[in-house]
Amino acid sequence: MTSSSILPLDNSPDNAPSFTEEVPTEKSSPAELLLPLLVAFACTFDAQQNFISVFADADPTWRCLKSTNQICKASSTPCNLQPDSWAWVLPPHSSIISEWALNCSGKVISSLPSSSFFAGCLIGGLLLTTLADTVLGRKKLLVLCCLFMSGAGGLAALSPNIWVYCILRFVSGFARSAVGTCSFVLSTEIARRKWRGGISVSCFFFFTLGLLSLSPLAYAGRRSSWRVLYLWTCAPAFCYAILIHFIVPESPMWQSTQEHTDKAKRISEAFSSMKKLVTNRSTLLRLLAIMMVGFGMGIVFYGMPLLVGSIAPNLYLSMVYNAVANLPASVATYFLLIHVNRRMSLLSLTMFSGIASLLCVFRGINSNVQLAAEVISFLCACMAVTVTYVYTAELFPTCLRNSALSLVREAAYLGAALAPVLVAEGRRRTRFLSFGVFGIVVFCCGMFVIFLPETRGKDLADNMEEENQNSNSSSSP
C-alpha cells in the first residue's frame, strides 16, 4: 500500500480531469506543493479560533491583599470575600471572566462563550455541509468561511458585554464549521496523487501549528486586553482569505462533476446527498457508528485544553506542551495510517485517551504525572481525529464524501459544545465530572468502530452503485 492510498481521492473517474493533467510538464516537482500547502494552512487559523477561549476566557488566578486575613487564605473562591480583601493577579482586562466579573456568575454563564462557539459550529455544519459538494464548491466556501470567521472574531474584540461576545462567538463558530473540511478536501484534490498522503497529514500539522502559536501570543499580551489576542489572530486570517481567493484554483475534481449539471440540479443534489446518507441502511449504520466515535473525540479534543489550567500552574507552558507533543504525533499518525488498520488504530487511541483522562481525576497523583496524563489523552485524541477523518473519507463514496466528513465533524462539535459545561462543573465540584466523564465517554464511543468495515488497502467507490457492489463483494465468502 502506498502513502497516497490512505485517501480515497485517487479513485477519480477516468473521464474526470485532474490537477495532474493540467500541469504542462510530465515530471512533478516539490514546487507543486505550494498551493496545496497554502490551502492546508487555513487549518492554522481554524485552530486559533478553536482554542482562543483557553486564554481569552481563562479563569484567572487571584490573591489575598491582607496577609492577616485568615478567611481570605482559607477560601477557595473570592465570591464570598470583601472586595477590598483580594485582587486578580493579572490585570482584570486580561480575561473576560475578570473584566466582566463572571467568576461568581455560575457555571452556565462562564461556559456560555465556548458553548456558543461550538453551537455555532454545530448549526453551521448542518447548513453548510453540502455546499462544498454542490452549489459553491470547495474554494468559494473556504474563502467565505475564512472571511466571516475572522470578521466575527475581529468584532468580538469590540464586545461591550458577555451577550454580544457570545453572539459573535456563535457567528465565528458558524463560519468556522466548514473551514477544516474544505481545506482538507481542496488541498488534497488540487495536489498530485503522489503528494496527497502527505498533504492530508499537513492539514493536521498546520492545525497543531495554530495551537502552538496561541501560547506565545497570549503570553506576550498577558498584561494587555484579551481583545488584542483576537486582533492578532483574526487580521492575518482575513488577509489569508483574500490571498487564496486570487491565487488558488478550484478543485478540478469538483469542477468535472459540475460541468454538465445546471444550478437547479446542483441545489437539489445538496439535499439528495444527505438523503442518500440516511436512506441506505448500510450507509446509515456506518455513518452513525463513525459519528459516535467523533462525538467521543470531540469531548476530549476540544474540552481537554480547557482543563489544563486546573492541573498545572502555568497555563501558557502547559498549552505549549500539548501543542509540541502533537508535532511528532502528526508524523506518527502518517505512519500509523500506512502500516496499521483503521479499526485497530482507533480502538487503541481512544482506549489510551480514556485511561489517561481518568488518571487526572485523582488529586493524590503528582502534578507532573497528571500533566503528562493530560498531554497523552489530548495527543491520542488528536491522532484519533486524523485517523477518523481519513477513515470516514474511505468509508463513503465520492458523491457523499464531503457530506459524511461534515456530519462526523458535527458529532465532534456536539461533544465540544457539552465540554465547557463539564469543565465548569469539574472546577466547582469534583474532577470526575470533567476528566472522569471525558475518559468514560471517549473510551465507550471508541468501541463503535467494531461495527465498521476495514478500509485500509481496499478499493474505494465513486458512487453509491459501486459502494453497494464493494459491500456485497466484501461480505460474500
Number of C-alpha atoms within 10 A of each C-alpha: 10 10 17 20 22 25 23 25 23 18 15 17 14 7 7 13 17 23 16 19 12 9 12 8 9 8 7 14 9 7 7 15 18 12 17 26 20 18 25 28 24 27 27 24 27 25 22 23 24 21 20 21 21 23 25 22 21 19 20 19 12 15 14 20 15 12 10 9 12 10 11 20 16 8 12 10 14 19 11 11 13 9 10 9 15 17 16 15 11 15 15 19 17 25 26 26 21 22 16 14 12 18 18 14 12 12 19 13 17 23 22 20 25 29 25 23 27 32 26 25 29 26 19 21 27 18 12 20 25 27 21 23 26 24 20 16 19 28 22 18 21 26 22 18 23 28 23 20 28 28 20 23 28 23 18 23 18 14 15 10 12 19 13 15 22 19 18 25 29 27 24 31 32 27 27 30 31 30 23 24 24 29 27 27 25 26 29 29 26 24 23 22 20 15 18 25 23 18 25 26 22 23 29 28 22 22 26 24 21 25 26 24 18 25 23 14 16 23 15 11 16 21 14 17 19 24 21 19 25 24 19 15 22 25 15 12 24 20 13 20 20 14 13 18 15 8 10 17 16 18 21 19 18 19 17 16 16 17 8 9 11 10 12 9 13 18 15 12 18 19 13 14 19 16 11 15 21 15 10 12 11 13 20 14 15 20 21 17 19 27 25 23 28 28 24 27 35 29 28 34 28 25 27 25 21 24 24 21 21 15 19 16 12 11 21 21 14 21 26 17 17 24 25 17 17 27 18 13 20 22 16 12 23 21 12 16 22 18 15 13 16 22 22 12 20 27 20 16 23 30 23 22 30 30 19 24 29 23 20 26 21 14 11 8 11 12 14 11 13 23 22 18 20 28 26 22 31 28 26 26 28 26 25 26 24 20 24 25 22 22 25 25 24 24 26 25 24 23 18 22 23 24 26 28 25 24 23 24 29 26 24 27 29 21 27 28 27 19 28 28 21 23 26 23 19 21 17 13 10 15 22 21 18 28 27 22 22 29 27 19 20 30 24 16 21 27 18 19 22 13 13 17 14 16 19 21 14 14 13 24 23 18 14 18 11 13 19 16 12 15 13 11 10 11 9 6 5
